[in-house]
Each structure stands twice: as structure tokens, then as C-alpha cells.
Amino acid sequence: MMRFLVPQLPSLRGRTTPYSSAAALPRPILNPDIHYNQPFINNEWQDAVSKKTFPTVNPTTGEVIGHVAKGDQADVDQAVKAAHEAFRLGYPWRRMDASERGWLLHRLANLMERDRVCLASLETLDNGKPFVSSYVLDLDEVIKVYYFAGWADKWHGKTIPMDGEHFCFTRHEPVGICGQIIPWTFPLVMQGWKLASALSMGNTVVMKVAEQTPLSALYLASLIKEAGFSPGVVNIITGYGPTAGAAITGSTEVGHLIQKAAGDSNFRRVTPGLGGKSPSIVLADADMGHAVEQCHEALFFNMGLCCCAGSQTFVEESIYDEFLERTMEKAKQREVGNPFELDTQQGPQVDKEQFERILGYIQLGQKEGAKLLCSGERFGKRGFFIKPTVFGDVQDGMRIAKEEIFGPVQLFKKIEEVIERANNTRYGLAAAMFTQDLDKAMYFTQALQAGTIWVNTYKIVTSHTPFGGFKESGNGRELGEDELKAYMEVKTVTIKVPQKNSRTVIMRPTPVQGFHNHLD
């Protein structure tokens, strides 16, 4: 899955960070020590059964950071066995009070706060995103997502006044062992999104992390152990997708394969969060400067590596030329470079494969006849950097308009028949529109087929708000109360009783002035 959404990050030059508990951004650790490079199973790190390893690469330089244990099916089997044992009836995790589960999650969040600089530095080193984003945005989001700790003792069943001489109630019970696969786009954030909700409901977890970005996830495993989670409750596997889980980066194609595999085997429930081709729609009455800023960040944030990136921008014809001119200027001004520098706004793509894939789409767009307005080139001579790229006059039938590029490539179209065109896609993850007319805004929110609609903003999601897609952008929801449904089974219990009686309230006068309620 590949979902993380944040507001635009202000420049930190000459000002303090928006991170409320710090007067200034701390210095990153430029060469953080790699303490953990093995699968985490049953609260212990261990070599892969095969003893094989694979390299994890710094996308800023293209150089190898270190080698990580290459887990495969045998390691997955060990992890599943550990998770199964931890979930057995009578074992500590099953007998733990729900409030104590919440306390453990709060403790884990506090440990992440303590080690925030180290986690952010590992994330930037292994993923390539700017340290400012890792520290201020990603860590803030992953710590806040442990708001699910508060749900641990509040997601409960009901009593049901069914007909007949019966007493009926429901229990909410954990589903059991949850297999979770997370992408390389927001490694820590996705790990938090998955773990917090599953653990708050009392499940155990086997998590496959992306082979491109294993380092921060393994460090977090050390904090899980330090927080006091029982052995086997959380297990983390490293390795390549085909042998250690699934080669998932959130693509719809891989989602199809996983759904099919679940149906062909044990018919387990699957809640995939997949890709998108999200539109931003700008009407003529919109605040031009604000819309340009938001549409720019909608696409270029996180190097374009975001499932809900606003990669298609529809602009009303009367303002199209001016909007495009301002957008090109903004793209040219975006700071690309070393992600550990505080002024950097855009780091490298995550690996060579993604780097070459994006450049291939840029060449394809030119061949298809789209007008390349800005850049389309590599930045620098090493690492996997691509300059912010803008295409104009893109036609709906072009591949670059239909397929998820997943990179810093922005497409512009004129707005004719915009609702029909925006909905004419297999995706339905997110959409945005910009206008000062409330009636138009409300009409668009009803007409657009997407799981999240933003009006006069983009990429604003908190841990309280459900997030997920329509159509082939996935099913189910993450975050908010709605996510908990995926991690619970509802059990109905009906008991025969000799006689059903309802409690009554009888009002009786008393010597004291007025009346008091007496319960019989």
C-alpha cells in the first residue's frame, strides 16, 4: 500500500519548524549506524534460514549502504508460527486487558518520539526523501497514528433487544494473524498505519517490508520489543517479494494477484490499498495563487511517489495559459538535491528501477504528442534524481494520462466535460477541486468518483479520517474508526432465558418539594 498525505511543508530557512515541541530542527545523523539488518521473529533478530543477504542502496548516491538478510518462504513460516503461538488462548497477549494494549501502543509512540532523529535519518538515508519531511511530517504522522491506542478499550459489542425469551449480545473479537505488506513510499508511516490499528484490536502481525527500504522498519522493531510487546505479537520479514511475501508497491496489478491468491487458497479477507490517477480541477473563480501552490505540492510532494498524487490537473480555459505559466515557474524553482540539506524540497527516486521507469514515461509522453513544458531530465550525475517535469496539452487517450507514472511528472488538460473525463478511469482514490463557489464545490463532491475529495486543498488526511479508494484503487478503508472493521470479527451470542423483563422507572411523589426518580 502507498498512502500518506500531508499539508505543504513551509520552508525552514530563517524560521522554526512547524513541529510544535522543537524550537528548531535538529541536525540529522548523516551516517546513522545500522544496528538491525535481520528479520525480527518472536522478539529476536535472526539470520535468514538460507543465510543469504541482499544490498540496500542509498538512492542519493547509488552506493550500497549495507546488506540485509534475505528472507524467503522458510522465514515467513517461522514468523507465522510465532504469531500463531502468541495468539493462542490463555497466552499473555490474548489475556491482556484492552486498556493495557492501549498503554503499550502509547509507550511505543513515546519511544519513537525519543528516537525521532535516528528514525528520520534512517528514513532519509534509505528512501531518499528530504530529512525535513522525514522528521517533521512522517514522524509526526506515524506518532499521531497511535491514536488507535485510545480505541483499544472502546471498540466493543452491543446488547440487542431481540424478540422472544432470549438475551442477545455481540462480541468484537480480533481476526487473528494479520499479514501486512508495506511499500517503500512512506516506510515508517505505512508501518504505523498498519500496526497501530491491528494491535489495538488484539491481533498479531507478520509484516513484509519493502526490500528497497528495510532499515527504519527494523529499527522500529527494536522499539516494539523495548515497549514490552509479547514475543510473536509483531514479526517483520525482509527479503524480495516473490520469495518473502508479494512484490507489492501498491499497484493495482499486484492487488489483483493478491486477491486471486487469497481466493484460491484459504479465502482470507484482503483489504488492498492501491494506486490512483487523481485529478485536480481548477475553476476560473479559484484563488489562482493558492491553487497553483496546492496543485504543485499535490504532485511533487515526496518526489511524486504518492498513490494519491494529483498527477492530472484540469484547468478552466479562461485561466489555462496563466495557470500553466505560473506552474512552470514554480516547478523550475523547486530545490532538488541532497535530502539531508534543510533547503532541499525534492530528493531522488527510491531506486534505479523507478528512476528509469519515470524517464521512460517522459519519453513516451513526448512521442505521444504531449507538450513538454518543463525539464524532463535527470538531475546531477549520480543517484536517481529527476527534475520536476510538466506536460501541457495532454489528451485523455495518451498512456501518460491513463497510467500511474508515480514520479514528479505533472499533466495539464483543459476542463471541457471535466466530471465525465475525471471519472473515466479505472482508479478512484482521490480528487480535488478549487473554486470559491460553494454550490459548485458541493456539486463536484457528489459527482466525482473517489474515496477522498478535497476542496481548495490537497493531501490533508489525519489519523481520524478514513482513507481508501473506489473502483480499482482498492477496497476497505484505512485510518479512522472505519479501519477497525477490517481487524475484527463480530460474534453474536444468544442465550435462552426463563423470562424476559425490562427494567421500569416509576415516578413517586415524596414529602420533599418536587419529585425524585425511584428505580424498582
C-alpha positions as CSV (number, residue, x, y, z in Angstrom):
1,M,0.0,0.0,0.0
2,M,1.2,3.5,-0.6
3,R,-0.7,6.2,1.2
4,F,0.4,9.2,3.1
5,L,-0.9,12.7,2.9
6,V,0.4,15.8,4.4
7,P,-0.1,19.6,4.1
8,Q,2.6,21.6,2.3
9,L,5.7,21.9,4.4
10,P,6.8,25.5,4.8
11,S,10.4,26.5,4.1
12,L,12.5,26.2,7.2
13,R,15.1,28.8,6.2
14,G,15.0,31.5,8.8
15,R,12.2,30.1,10.8
16,T,11.4,27.4,13.3
17,T,9.8,24.2,12.2
18,P,6.0,23.5,12.4
19,Y,6.9,20.7,14.8
20,S,5.4,22.1,17.9
21,S,7.8,20.7,20.5
22,A,11.1,21.8,19.0
23,A,12.5,25.3,18.8
24,A,14.5,24.4,15.7
25,L,15.0,21.4,13.5
26,P,17.8,19.2,14.9
27,R,20.8,18.1,12.8
28,P,20.3,14.8,11.0
29,I,22.6,11.9,11.6
30,L,24.4,11.8,8.2
31,N,25.7,8.3,8.6
32,P,23.5,6.5,11.1
33,D,24.7,3.2,12.4
34,I,22.9,0.2,11.1
35,H,22.2,-1.9,14.2
36,Y,19.4,-4.1,12.7
37,N,19.6,-5.9,9.4
38,Q,17.8,-9.3,10.1
39,P,14.2,-10.4,10.2
40,F,12.5,-9.8,13.6
41,I,10.7,-13.0,14.7
42,N,9.4,-13.9,18.1
43,N,11.1,-10.7,19.5
44,E,14.5,-11.7,18.3
45,W,16.7,-10.8,15.3
46,Q,17.9,-13.8,13.3
47,D,19.7,-14.6,10.1
48,A,17.6,-15.8,7.1
49,V,17.2,-19.6,7.1
50,S,19.1,-19.6,3.7
51,K,21.9,-17.3,5.2
52,K,21.6,-15.2,2.1
53,T,21.6,-11.4,2.1
54,F,20.8,-8.5,-0.3
55,P,22.1,-5.0,-0.6
56,T,20.1,-1.9,0.4
57,V,21.1,1.1,-1.7
58,N,21.4,4.8,-0.9
59,P,19.3,6.5,-3.7
60,T,21.2,9.8,-3.3
61,T,24.5,8.2,-4.4
62,G,23.6,4.8,-5.8
63,E,26.0,3.3,-3.3
64,V,25.3,0.3,-1.1
65,I,24.5,1.2,2.5
66,G,24.8,-2.4,3.8
67,H,23.4,-5.9,3.4
68,V,20.2,-7.2,4.9
69,A,19.1,-10.8,5.5
70,K,17.2,-12.2,2.5
71,G,14.2,-13.9,4.0
72,D,12.1,-16.4,2.0
73,Q,9.2,-18.8,2.5
74,A,11.0,-20.6,5.4
75,D,11.4,-17.4,7.3
76,V,7.7,-16.5,6.6
77,D,6.7,-19.9,8.0
78,Q,8.7,-19.2,11.2
79,A,7.1,-15.8,11.6
80,V,3.6,-17.2,11.1
81,K,4.3,-19.9,13.7
82,A,5.4,-17.3,16.2
83,A,2.4,-15.1,15.5
84,H,0.1,-18.2,15.9
85,E,1.6,-19.1,19.2
86,A,1.3,-15.6,20.6
87,F,-2.4,-15.7,19.6
88,R,-3.2,-19.0,21.4
89,L,-6.0,-18.9,24.0
90,G,-4.6,-18.4,27.5
91,Y,-1.3,-16.8,26.3
92,P,-0.4,-13.3,27.7
93,W,-1.4,-11.4,24.6
94,R,-4.9,-12.9,24.5
95,R,-5.4,-12.4,28.2
96,M,-4.2,-8.8,28.3
97,D,-6.7,-6.1,29.2
98,A,-7.7,-4.0,26.3
99,S,-6.6,-0.9,28.2
100,E,-3.1,-2.4,28.7
101,R,-2.9,-2.9,24.9
102,G,-3.6,0.8,24.5
103,W,-0.9,1.6,27.1
104,L,1.7,-0.4,25.2
105,L,0.9,1.5,22.0
106,H,1.2,4.8,23.8
107,R,4.6,3.6,25.1
108,L,5.7,2.7,21.6
109,A,4.8,6.1,20.4
110,N,6.8,7.7,23.2
111,L,9.8,5.6,22.3
112,M,9.5,6.8,18.7
113,E,9.4,10.4,19.9
114,R,12.6,9.7,21.9
115,D,14.4,8.3,18.8
116,R,12.8,10.6,16.3
117,V,16.1,12.0,14.9
118,C,17.6,8.5,14.4
119,L,14.4,7.2,12.7
120,A,14.1,10.2,10.4
121,S,17.8,9.9,9.5
122,L,17.5,6.2,8.6
123,E,14.4,7.0,6.5
124,T,16.1,9.7,4.5
125,L,19.3,7.6,4.0
126,D,17.3,4.5,2.8
127,N,14.4,6.2,1.0
128,G,15.8,9.5,-0.3
129,K,13.1,11.8,1.0
130,P,14.2,15.1,2.4
131,F,15.1,14.9,6.1
132,V,12.8,17.9,6.8
133,S,9.9,15.8,5.6
134,S,11.0,12.6,7.4
135,Y,11.4,14.4,10.7
136,V,8.6,16.9,10.7
137,L,5.9,15.2,8.6
138,D,6.5,11.5,8.5
139,L,7.4,11.0,12.2
140,D,4.7,13.4,13.3
141,E,2.2,11.3,11.3
142,V,3.4,7.9,12.5
143,I,3.4,9.0,16.1
144,K,-0.1,10.5,15.9
145,V,-1.5,7.4,14.2
146,Y,-1.1,5.7,17.6
147,Y,-4.3,7.5,18.4
148,F,-5.7,3.9,17.8
149,A,-4.3,3.2,21.3
150,G,-7.4,5.0,22.6
151,W,-9.7,2.7,20.6
152,A,-8.3,-0.4,22.3
153,D,-10.9,-0.5,25.1
154,K,-13.7,1.4,23.3
155,W,-14.5,-0.8,20.2
156,H,-17.0,-3.2,21.7
157,G,-20.2,-5.1,21.1
158,K,-23.8,-4.4,21.9
159,T,-26.8,-5.9,23.6
160,I,-29.7,-6.5,21.2
161,P,-33.4,-6.5,22.2
162,M,-34.3,-9.4,20.1
163,D,-37.8,-11.0,20.0
164,G,-38.7,-13.9,22.3
165,E,-37.3,-15.1,25.7
166,H,-33.7,-14.5,24.8
167,F,-30.8,-12.4,25.8
168,C,-28.6,-11.4,22.9
169,F,-25.3,-9.6,22.7
170,T,-22.3,-9.2,20.2
171,R,-18.6,-9.6,20.9
172,H,-15.9,-7.9,18.8
173,E,-13.0,-10.3,18.6
174,P,-9.7,-10.0,16.8
175,V,-9.4,-11.8,13.4
176,G,-6.1,-13.4,14.5
177,I,-2.9,-13.3,12.5
178,C,-2.7,-10.4,10.0
179,G,-0.3,-10.5,7.1
180,Q,0.7,-6.9,6.2
181,I,2.7,-5.8,3.2
182,I,4.0,-2.2,3.1
183,P,5.7,-0.1,0.4
184,W,8.8,2.0,0.0
185,T,7.0,5.3,-0.4
186,F,6.5,6.1,3.3
187,P,8.0,3.1,5.1
188,L,7.6,4.3,8.7
189,V,4.2,5.9,8.1
190,M,2.8,2.8,6.4
191,Q,4.2,0.6,9.2
192,G,2.4,2.8,11.8
193,W,-0.8,2.8,9.8
194,K,-0.8,-1.0,9.7
195,L,0.5,-1.9,13.1
196,A,-1.5,0.6,15.3
197,S,-5.0,-0.5,14.2
198,A,-4.2,-4.2,14.1
199,L,-2.5,-4.3,17.5
200,S,-5.1,-2.1,19.2
201,M,-7.7,-4.7,18.4
202,G,-5.6,-7.6,19.8
203,N,-4.3,-9.2,16.6
204,T,-0.8,-10.5,15.9
205,V,1.1,-9.4,12.8
206,V,3.5,-10.8,10.2
207,M,4.8,-7.8,8.2
208,K,6.7,-7.9,5.0
209,V,8.6,-4.6,4.5
210,A,9.8,-3.3,1.1
211,E,13.2,-4.6,0.1
212,Q,14.2,-1.0,-1.0
213,T,13.6,0.5,2.5
214,P,14.0,-2.1,5.3
215,L,16.2,-0.1,7.7
216,S,13.7,2.1,9.6
217,A,11.2,-0.7,9.9
218,L,13.8,-3.0,11.6
219,Y,14.8,-0.2,14.0
220,L,11.2,0.3,14.9
221,A,11.1,-3.5,15.7
222,S,13.7,-2.8,18.5
223,L,11.3,-0.2,20.0
224,I,8.4,-2.7,19.8
225,K,10.5,-5.1,21.9
226,E,11.6,-2.3,24.3
227,A,7.9,-1.2,24.8
228,G,7.1,-4.6,26.2
229,F,5.1,-6.4,23.5
230,S,5.0,-10.2,24.0
231,P,7.1,-12.4,21.8
232,G,5.4,-13.3,18.5
233,V,3.0,-10.4,18.5
234,V,4.9,-8.5,15.8
235,N,7.1,-10.2,13.3
236,I,8.9,-8.4,10.5
237,I,10.3,-10.1,7.4
238,T,12.9,-8.7,5.0
239,G,13.5,-10.0,1.5
240,Y,12.3,-9.8,-2.1
241,G,8.6,-10.0,-2.8
242,P,8.3,-13.3,-4.9
243,T,10.1,-15.3,-2.1
244,A,9.1,-13.5,1.1
245,G,5.6,-12.3,0.5
246,A,4.5,-10.4,-2.5
247,A,6.1,-7.9,-4.8
248,I,3.7,-5.1,-3.8
249,T,4.2,-1.4,-4.2
250,G,0.6,-0.6,-4.1
251,S,0.0,-1.2,-7.8
252,T,-3.4,-2.3,-8.9
253,E,-2.0,-5.2,-10.9
254,V,-0.3,-6.7,-7.9
255,G,-3.5,-6.1,-5.9
256,H,-5.3,-8.3,-8.4
257,L,-2.8,-11.1,-7.9
258,I,-3.0,-10.9,-4.1
259,Q,-6.8,-11.0,-4.2
260,K,-6.7,-14.0,-6.6
261,A,-4.2,-15.8,-4.4
262,A,-6.4,-15.3,-1.3
263,G,-9.4,-16.7,-3.1
264,D,-7.6,-19.7,-4.5
265,S,-6.1,-20.7,-1.1
266,N,-7.9,-20.0,2.2
267,F,-10.4,-17.3,1.2
268,R,-8.9,-14.9,3.7
269,R,-10.2,-11.3,3.6
270,V,-7.9,-8.8,1.8
271,T,-8.1,-5.1,2.1
272,P,-5.7,-3.7,-0.5
273,G,-4.8,0.0,-0.8
274,L,-3.8,0.5,-4.3
275,G,-2.9,3.2,-6.8
276,G,-4.6,6.2,-8.4
277,K,-4.6,8.8,-11.2
278,S,-6.1,11.6,-9.1
279,P,-7.4,14.7,-10.8
280,S,-7.2,18.3,-9.5
281,I,-9.8,20.6,-11.1
282,V,-9.3,24.3,-11.1
283,L,-12.3,26.6,-12.0
284,A,-11.9,30.2,-13.2
285,D,-13.1,31.7,-9.9
286,A,-10.5,29.9,-7.8
287,D,-7.8,31.8,-5.9
288,M,-5.1,31.5,-8.5
289,G,-2.0,31.7,-6.3
290,H,-3.4,29.2,-3.8
291,A,-4.5,26.8,-6.5
292,V,-1.1,26.9,-8.2
293,E,0.6,26.2,-4.8
294,Q,-1.7,23.3,-3.9
295,C,-1.6,21.7,-7.3
296,H,2.2,21.9,-7.3
297,E,2.5,20.1,-3.9
298,A,-0.3,17.7,-4.9
299,L,2.1,16.2,-7.4
300,F,5.7,17.0,-6.5
301,F,5.5,16.2,-2.7
302,N,7.6,13.1,-1.9
303,M,9.2,13.2,-5.4
304,G,5.8,12.3,-6.8
305,L,5.9,8.9,-5.0
306,C,2.4,9.0,-3.6
307,C,-0.6,6.9,-4.5
308,C,-2.9,9.9,-4.4
309,A,-0.6,12.3,-6.2
310,G,-2.5,14.9,-8.2
311,S,-0.9,14.0,-11.4
312,Q,-3.7,15.3,-13.7
313,T,-4.6,19.0,-13.4
314,F,-7.7,20.2,-15.3
315,V,-7.9,24.0,-15.7
316,E,-10.7,26.1,-17.0
317,E,-9.8,27.5,-20.4
318,S,-10.0,31.2,-19.5
319,I,-7.2,30.9,-16.9
320,Y,-5.4,27.9,-18.5
321,D,-2.4,29.8,-20.0
322,E,-1.7,31.9,-16.9
323,F,-2.1,28.9,-14.6
324,L,0.4,26.9,-16.7
325,E,2.9,29.8,-16.8
326,R,2.9,30.1,-13.0
327,T,3.1,26.3,-12.6
328,M,6.2,26.1,-14.8
329,E,7.9,28.8,-12.9
330,K,7.2,27.1,-9.6
331,A,8.5,23.8,-10.9
332,K,11.7,25.4,-12.1
333,Q,12.3,26.9,-8.6
334,R,11.8,23.6,-6.7
335,E,15.0,22.8,-4.9
336,V,16.3,19.3,-5.9
337,G,19.4,17.9,-4.2
338,N,20.9,16.2,-1.1
339,P,18.0,15.2,1.1
340,F,20.0,15.9,4.2
341,E,20.2,19.6,3.3
342,L,17.4,21.6,5.1
343,D,16.5,23.6,2.0
344,T,16.0,20.6,-0.2
345,Q,12.4,20.1,-1.4
346,Q,12.9,17.1,-3.6
347,G,15.3,14.1,-3.2
348,P,16.0,11.2,-5.5
349,Q,13.6,8.5,-6.7
350,V,13.8,5.4,-4.5
351,D,15.9,3.2,-6.8
352,K,17.3,2.7,-10.3
353,E,14.2,0.8,-11.5
354,Q,11.8,3.5,-10.6
355,F,14.2,6.2,-11.9
356,E,14.3,4.5,-15.3
357,R,10.6,3.8,-15.4
358,I,9.8,7.6,-14.9
359,L,12.3,8.7,-17.6
360,G,10.6,6.1,-19.9
361,Y,7.2,7.7,-19.3
362,I,8.6,11.2,-20.0
363,Q,10.0,9.9,-23.4
364,L,6.7,8.2,-24.1
365,G,4.7,11.4,-23.4
366,Q,6.8,13.3,-26.0
367,K,6.3,10.5,-28.5
368,E,2.5,10.6,-27.9
369,G,2.5,14.4,-28.7
370,A,2.1,15.9,-25.3
371,K,3.9,19.3,-25.0
372,L,7.0,19.1,-22.7
373,L,7.0,22.5,-21.0
374,C,9.5,22.0,-18.2
375,S,12.6,19.8,-17.6
376,G,12.1,16.0,-18.2
377,E,15.8,15.5,-17.4
378,R,18.0,13.8,-14.9
379,F,19.4,16.0,-12.2
380,G,23.1,15.6,-11.4
381,K,25.5,12.8,-12.4
382,R,24.9,10.2,-9.6
383,G,22.0,9.0,-7.7
384,F,18.4,8.7,-9.0
385,F,17.3,12.4,-9.3
386,I,14.8,13.6,-11.8
387,K,14.0,17.3,-12.3
388,P,10.3,18.4,-11.8
389,T,8.6,17.8,-15.1
390,V,5.5,19.5,-16.6
391,F,3.5,18.4,-19.7
392,G,0.8,20.6,-21.3
393,D,-2.0,19.8,-23.8
394,V,-2.2,16.2,-22.7
395,Q,-5.0,14.2,-24.3
396,D,-7.1,11.6,-22.5
397,G,-6.1,8.7,-24.8
398,M,-2.4,9.1,-24.1
399,R,-0.8,6.4,-21.9
400,I,0.8,9.1,-19.7
401,A,-2.8,10.3,-19.0
402,K,-4.1,6.8,-18.1
403,E,-1.3,5.0,-16.3
404,E,0.2,5.7,-12.9
405,I,3.6,7.3,-13.5
406,F,4.5,7.5,-9.9
407,G,7.0,10.3,-10.2
408,P,7.5,14.0,-10.5
409,V,5.6,14.4,-13.8
410,Q,2.6,16.8,-13.9
411,L,0.0,16.7,-16.7
412,F,-2.3,19.6,-17.7
413,K,-5.6,19.4,-19.6
414,K,-8.3,21.9,-20.4
415,I,-11.5,21.5,-18.5
416,E,-14.2,20.6,-21.0
417,E,-16.7,17.9,-19.7
418,V,-14.4,17.6,-16.7
419,I,-16.5,15.4,-14.5
420,E,-17.0,12.8,-17.1
421,R,-13.3,12.8,-18.0
422,A,-12.1,12.8,-14.4
423,N,-14.3,9.8,-13.7
424,N,-13.3,8.0,-16.9
425,T,-10.6,5.9,-15.2
426,R,-10.2,2.6,-13.5
427,Y,-8.9,4.4,-10.5
428,G,-10.9,6.3,-7.8
429,L,-8.6,7.1,-4.9
430,A,-8.7,10.9,-4.6
431,A,-9.7,14.1,-6.3
432,A,-9.6,17.8,-5.6
433,M,-11.3,20.9,-6.9
434,F,-10.6,24.6,-6.5
435,T,-13.4,27.2,-6.5
436,Q,-14.9,30.0,-4.4
437,D,-18.4,28.9,-5.3
438,L,-19.9,26.7,-2.6
439,D,-22.7,25.4,-4.8
440,K,-20.1,24.3,-7.4
441,A,-18.0,22.7,-4.7
442,M,-20.9,20.7,-3.3
443,Y,-21.9,19.5,-6.8
444,F,-18.4,18.3,-7.6
445,T,-18.0,16.5,-4.2
446,Q,-21.1,14.5,-5.1
447,A,-20.2,13.9,-8.8
448,L,-16.6,12.8,-8.5
449,Q,-16.0,9.1,-8.0
450,A,-13.2,8.9,-5.5
451,G,-12.8,7.9,-1.9
452,T,-11.5,11.3,-0.8
453,I,-12.4,14.7,-2.2
454,W,-10.6,17.8,-1.2
455,V,-11.9,21.3,-1.8
456,N,-9.4,24.2,-2.0
457,T,-6.7,22.0,-0.5
458,Y,-4.9,18.7,-1.2
459,K,-3.3,15.8,0.7
460,I,-4.9,16.6,4.1
461,V,-5.6,13.3,6.0
462,T,-5.3,12.7,9.7
463,S,-5.4,9.5,11.7
464,H,-9.1,10.3,12.5
465,T,-10.3,10.3,8.8
466,P,-11.0,7.2,6.8
467,F,-8.9,6.9,3.6
468,G,-9.4,4.5,0.7
469,G,-10.5,4.2,-2.9
470,F,-13.3,3.5,-5.2
471,K,-13.1,1.1,-8.2
472,E,-9.6,-0.4,-8.7
473,S,-7.9,1.8,-6.2
474,G,-8.6,-0.8,-3.5
475,N,-11.3,-1.7,-1.0
476,G,-11.8,-1.2,2.6
477,R,-10.6,1.9,4.5
478,E,-7.5,2.8,6.5
479,L,-7.4,5.2,9.4
480,G,-10.3,6.4,11.5
481,E,-12.9,4.3,13.2
482,D,-13.8,2.6,9.8
483,E,-10.4,0.9,9.6
484,L,-11.0,-1.1,12.8
485,K,-13.7,-3.2,11.0
486,A,-11.1,-4.9,8.9
487,Y,-9.3,-6.2,12.1
488,M,-12.4,-7.5,14.0
489,E,-14.8,-10.4,13.8
490,V,-18.4,-9.8,15.1
491,K,-19.7,-12.7,17.1
492,T,-23.4,-12.9,18.0
493,V,-24.3,-14.7,21.3
494,T,-27.9,-15.6,22.0
495,I,-28.9,-17.1,25.4
496,K,-32.3,-18.6,26.3
497,V,-33.7,-17.1,29.5
498,P,-36.8,-18.2,31.5
499,Q,-38.5,-14.8,31.3
500,K,-37.5,-11.6,29.7
501,N,-38.2,-8.4,31.8
502,S,-37.4,-4.8,31.1
503,R,-36.4,-2.5,33.8
504,T,-39.0,0.2,34.6
505,V,-38.8,3.6,36.1
506,I,-41.7,4.6,38.4
507,M,-42.2,8.3,39.4
508,R,-43.4,8.7,43.0
509,P,-44.1,11.9,44.9
510,T,-42.1,12.5,48.1
511,P,-42.5,14.8,51.1
512,V,-39.8,17.0,49.7
513,Q,-40.9,19.6,47.2
514,G,-40.8,18.3,43.7
515,F,-40.3,14.7,42.5
516,H,-37.4,12.2,42.6
517,N,-36.9,9.1,40.5
518,H,-37.0,5.7,42.2
519,L,-35.9,2.7,40.4
520,D,-37.7,-0.6,41.1
